[in-house]
Amino acid sequence: MLSLQGFIHNSSFIALFVLFWLSVYFVATLWVFFYKFFLLKTTCLKEQDSLDAILTGKGIAPSDPLFQNITKRPSKELLLIWRSQVQKRITTGLVVLSIISSTAPFIGLFGTVVEILDAFGKLGGGGQIAFDVIAPIISQALIATAGGILVAIPAYSFFLILKRKAYDISVLVQMQIDILSVEKKATKEKGNSVG
């Protein structure tokens, strides 16, 4: 097994650049996941509390700064604007995980192909080459592909976890909109039948 210093010395610039790129991807994956996970968890709890307040009659609008100065039930249009804002806020960053999970294996494969081409270029002029000479070179070249797959798996898993959490929040938001819309419609119908 090669040491890290030997690996760096024997690898081409492209392979090292690919591994650096995959390292940046991995750090970005972890950062986006932990940041968004806690943000979505907090948002989910807030929306659940808001829904509970509306259901128990303690609130007439969602607990969002958009509704803080409202004294009556919000209009359907304002609720739809709020839903769009929430959806944008909860899905921001998910595309980064999607891009990382789909491109990391290709970046790793690119690094492997370049390493193998470089190795065969160096070995091509020597005539017959034994397997014990080629095997370590190909083994070293495959590290980039393994790195790409290693980065893609958590990125895709984290993407699915966060996507599900965002869906749960969307459901809570839609429930609030539906309840407030039905109550406002019932109030209007009651007012029309009286007048």
C-alpha positions as CSV (number, residue, x, y, z in Angstrom):
1,M,0.0,0.0,0.0
2,L,1.3,3.4,-0.9
3,S,1.9,6.0,1.7
4,L,0.1,9.4,1.3
5,Q,3.4,11.0,0.3
6,G,4.1,8.4,-2.3
7,F,0.6,8.7,-3.7
8,I,0.9,12.4,-4.0
9,H,4.3,12.1,-5.7
10,N,3.1,9.4,-8.2
11,S,-0.2,11.0,-9.1
12,S,-0.7,13.5,-11.9
13,F,-1.9,17.1,-11.4
14,I,-5.3,16.2,-12.8
15,A,-5.8,13.3,-10.3
16,L,-4.8,15.5,-7.4
17,F,-7.1,18.3,-8.6
18,V,-10.0,15.8,-8.9
19,L,-9.4,14.6,-5.3
20,F,-9.2,18.2,-4.1
21,W,-12.5,18.9,-5.9
22,L,-14.1,15.9,-4.3
23,S,-12.8,17.0,-0.9
24,V,-14.5,20.4,-1.4
25,Y,-17.7,18.6,-2.5
26,F,-17.6,16.5,0.7
27,V,-17.1,19.5,3.0
28,A,-19.9,21.3,1.2
29,T,-22.2,18.3,1.5
30,L,-21.7,18.1,5.3
31,W,-22.1,21.8,5.7
32,V,-25.3,22.0,3.7
33,F,-26.8,19.0,5.4
34,F,-26.1,20.1,9.0
35,Y,-27.2,23.7,8.3
36,K,-30.4,22.8,6.5
37,F,-31.2,19.9,8.9
38,F,-31.3,22.1,11.9
39,L,-33.0,24.9,10.0
40,L,-35.7,22.6,8.7
41,K,-36.2,21.0,12.1
42,T,-36.8,24.4,13.7
43,T,-39.1,25.5,10.9
44,C,-41.1,22.2,11.2
45,L,-41.6,22.7,14.9
46,K,-42.6,26.4,14.3
47,E,-45.1,25.4,11.6
48,Q,-46.5,22.6,13.8
49,D,-47.0,25.1,16.7
50,S,-48.6,27.6,14.3
51,L,-51.0,24.9,13.0
52,D,-51.9,23.9,16.6
53,A,-52.6,27.6,17.4
54,I,-54.9,27.9,14.4
55,L,-56.7,24.7,15.2
56,T,-57.3,25.6,18.8
57,G,-58.4,29.1,17.9
58,K,-55.5,30.8,19.6
59,G,-54.3,32.2,16.3
60,I,-55.9,33.8,13.2
61,A,-52.9,33.6,11.0
62,P,-49.6,31.6,10.6
63,S,-46.9,32.6,13.0
64,D,-44.7,34.3,10.3
65,P,-43.4,37.9,10.3
66,L,-45.5,38.4,7.1
67,F,-48.6,38.2,9.3
68,Q,-47.5,40.0,12.4
69,N,-49.5,43.2,11.8
70,I,-52.7,41.4,10.6
71,T,-55.8,41.7,12.8
72,K,-58.1,39.6,10.8
73,R,-57.9,36.4,8.8
74,P,-55.4,36.8,5.9
75,S,-56.6,36.6,2.3
76,K,-56.1,33.6,0.1
77,E,-53.6,35.5,-2.0
78,L,-51.5,36.5,1.0
79,L,-51.5,32.9,2.2
80,L,-50.3,31.7,-1.3
81,I,-47.5,34.3,-1.3
82,W,-46.5,33.1,2.2
83,R,-46.5,29.5,0.9
84,S,-44.2,30.4,-2.0
85,Q,-41.8,32.2,0.4
86,V,-41.7,29.2,2.8
87,Q,-41.1,26.7,-0.1
88,K,-38.2,28.8,-1.4
89,R,-36.7,29.1,2.0
90,I,-36.9,25.4,2.8
91,T,-35.6,24.1,-0.6
92,T,-32.7,26.5,-0.9
93,G,-29.5,24.5,-0.8
94,L,-31.1,21.2,-1.8
95,V,-30.0,21.7,-5.4
96,V,-26.3,21.8,-4.2
97,L,-26.7,18.3,-2.7
98,S,-28.4,17.1,-5.9
99,I,-25.6,18.4,-8.1
100,I,-22.9,17.0,-5.9
101,S,-24.6,13.5,-5.8
102,S,-25.0,13.4,-9.5
103,T,-21.6,14.8,-10.6
104,A,-19.2,13.4,-8.0
105,P,-19.0,9.9,-9.6
106,F,-18.3,11.4,-13.0
107,I,-15.6,13.7,-11.6
108,G,-14.0,10.6,-9.9
109,L,-14.3,8.6,-13.1
110,F,-12.6,11.5,-15.0
111,G,-9.7,11.4,-12.6
112,T,-9.4,7.6,-13.0
113,V,-9.4,7.8,-16.8
114,V,-6.7,10.5,-16.8
115,E,-4.6,8.4,-14.4
116,I,-4.9,5.3,-16.5
117,L,-4.1,7.1,-19.8
118,D,-1.1,8.7,-18.1
119,A,0.0,5.3,-16.8
120,F,-0.4,3.5,-20.1
121,G,1.5,6.4,-21.8
122,K,4.4,5.9,-19.5
123,L,4.3,2.1,-19.8
124,G,3.7,1.9,-23.6
125,G,7.3,2.2,-24.7
126,G,8.6,-0.7,-22.6
127,G,7.4,-3.7,-24.6
128,Q,5.9,-6.4,-22.5
129,I,4.8,-5.3,-19.1
130,A,4.1,-7.7,-16.3
131,F,0.8,-7.6,-14.3
132,D,2.7,-6.8,-11.1
133,V,3.8,-3.5,-12.7
134,I,0.3,-2.6,-14.1
135,A,-1.8,-3.6,-11.1
136,P,-0.4,-0.9,-8.6
137,I,-0.8,1.8,-11.3
138,I,-4.4,0.9,-12.0
139,S,-5.1,0.5,-8.3
140,Q,-3.8,4.0,-7.7
141,A,-5.9,5.3,-10.6
142,L,-9.1,3.8,-9.2
143,I,-8.8,5.9,-6.0
144,A,-10.5,8.8,-7.8
145,T,-13.5,6.7,-8.8
146,A,-13.8,5.4,-5.2
147,G,-13.6,9.0,-3.9
148,G,-16.3,10.1,-6.3
149,I,-18.7,7.3,-5.2
150,L,-17.8,7.9,-1.5
151,V,-18.8,11.6,-1.9
152,A,-22.0,10.9,-3.9
153,I,-23.5,8.4,-1.5
154,P,-23.9,10.7,1.5
155,A,-24.8,13.7,-0.7
156,Y,-27.7,11.7,-2.2
157,S,-28.8,10.3,1.1
158,F,-28.7,13.8,2.7
159,F,-30.6,15.2,-0.2
160,L,-33.4,12.6,0.3
161,I,-33.6,13.2,4.0
162,L,-33.8,17.0,3.6
163,K,-36.3,16.7,0.7
164,R,-38.6,14.7,3.0
165,K,-38.2,17.2,5.8
166,A,-39.1,20.0,3.3
167,Y,-42.1,18.0,2.2
168,D,-43.3,17.7,5.8
169,I,-43.1,21.5,6.2
170,S,-45.0,22.0,2.9
171,V,-47.8,19.8,4.2
172,L,-48.0,21.8,7.4
173,V,-48.1,25.0,5.5
174,Q,-50.8,23.7,3.2
175,M,-52.9,22.5,6.1
176,Q,-52.8,26.0,7.6
177,I,-53.8,27.6,4.3
178,D,-56.7,25.1,3.9
179,I,-58.0,25.6,7.4
180,L,-57.8,29.4,7.1
181,S,-59.4,29.4,3.7
182,V,-62.3,27.2,4.8
183,E,-62.9,29.3,7.9
184,K,-62.8,32.6,5.9
185,K,-65.2,31.1,3.3
186,A,-67.6,29.9,6.0
187,T,-67.5,33.4,7.6
188,K,-68.3,35.0,4.3
189,E,-71.2,32.6,3.6
190,K,-72.5,33.2,7.1
191,G,-72.4,37.0,6.5
192,N,-74.1,36.7,3.1
193,S,-77.0,34.6,4.5
194,V,-77.6,37.0,7.4
195,G,-77.6,40.1,5.1
